[in-house]
Amino acid sequence: MNPIQHLLLVLAVLCFSIGLRTFQNRFLHRLGSLGIVVTSFLAGWLLGGSPVVGAVFALSWFFLPWLEILTRVRRMRLPVERTLRHRTPPNRQTFPMFDELSDAVESSGFEYGADTGWDWAEYRQFYRVYVDGTRRAQASICLVEQSDLAFYYVSISSRDRKGNVFVTWNYPFSYGLKIAPRLHLCRADGELDCALLVERHEAFLLSRGVKVEDLAEPSAETIETEIQGDIRSQIVHNLDCGLLKRDGTEMIRYSVRGMFFLWFQFLRDMVRLS
């Protein structure tokens, strides 16, 4: 094959892969993602003249997260203590889905508890928390803002009398820290509405052998204290695991081990979201 034919072959595989990614079928969508990696290999091999170059081109997709890790995460410093304070809800431009999500949570039987959150430099988190005494559960709508990145998630949580916390959430990414032993997570589809998220949470509790009478009653007065305690336990656990390290007495940052952990989490998301 001559260079023109090589180029046409690479373009054909690329177009075919992009076409597969337009389908809603998850298998075809992921096959299209794999096709883009194959296209990179073919471009390096057929146009670059070496299968080694092709392998480098293909593998480069899996090392792209290191650009973010080395340029932003490595420099990131956050306080050990996250003090939550009352926060004004975000406006519609910042969080267009907020009112719709709030109505959905209230329609599922939850009552308003608090608007709270914390800020540090360009990092911000806002929580609107609801309580349901009958289910002995809390519902939270959380907006996370990090520089030019923003995302939200909804969680349903319950606490037993032994200090265990059971959370069902639609957090869109793999979590960037190791989960503390007393925190038990169930990931739900991001497209689930609040009512289905509650059903998933109740099924999660049942699968863990947790009954309603085993749970502590939620209180709007202790919401901020409980969230701060959960954040603190996560930080302490990851300091003990070596994913985080202290930077002075009041700040923390990711260790080298923590940066590799983040890379593997990025790779999981690349596979899961492809």
Summary of the structure (lengths in Angstrom):
residues: 274
radius of gyration: 22.4
end to end distance: 32.1
largest distance: 73.9
contacts: 777
relative contact order: 0.11
helix: 47%
strand: 23%
